[in-house]
């Protein structure tokens, strides 16, 4: 099963793969921001916490690009 199918069954594999290198570079440049984002996302996913300001900010940046 493809893990990159979204809720509408659209295959997001190319999106994910194309963003890997830029995201890795961003992580190297700002590891604290990405550590906070990973924690936010993990708690959101596992415990269904609300979305944080950081999560919303990153989502907005994704759609701008």
C-alpha positions in Angstrom: 0.0 0.0 0.0 1.3 3.5 -0.9 1.7 5.5 2.3 1.6 8.8 0.3 -2.0 8.5 -0.8 -3.9 11.4 0.7 -7.5 11.4 2.0 -8.8 11.8 -1.5 -6.6 8.9 -2.8 -4.3 11.4 -4.7 -0.8 10.0 -4.9 1.5 12.6 -3.1 4.7 10.5 -3.7 6.3 13.0 -6.1 5.5 15.9 -3.8 7.1 14.2 -0.8 10.2 13.2 -2.7 10.7 16.5 -4.4 10.6 18.3 -1.0 13.0 16.0 0.7 16.3 17.8 -0.1 15.0 21.3 0.5 13.4 20.2 3.8 16.7 18.5 4.9 18.5 21.8 4.1 16.0 23.8 6.1 16.4 21.3 9.1 20.1 21.7 9.0 19.7 25.5 9.0 17.1 25.6 11.8 17.1 22.4 13.8 15.2 24.0 16.8 12.3 25.0 14.7 12.0 21.5 13.1 12.4 19.8 16.5 9.4 21.8 17.8 7.5 21.0 14.6 8.1 17.3 14.9 7.0 17.4 18.6 3.8 19.3 17.6 3.0 16.9 14.8 3.6 13.8 16.9 1.3 15.0 19.7 -1.3 16.1 17.1 -1.1 12.7 15.4 -0.9 10.5 18.6 -3.0 12.4 21.0 -5.2 14.5 18.7 -4.1 17.8 20.1 -5.0 21.0 18.3 -2.9 22.4 15.6 -0.3 24.9 16.8 0.7 28.3 15.4 3.9 26.7 14.1 2.0 24.0 12.3 -0.3 26.6 10.6 2.7 28.7 9.6 4.5 25.8 8.0 1.3 24.8 6.1 0.9 28.3 4.8 4.5 28.3 3.6 3.9 24.9 1.8 1.0 26.4 -0.2 2.9 29.5 -1.1 5.6 27.3 -2.7 
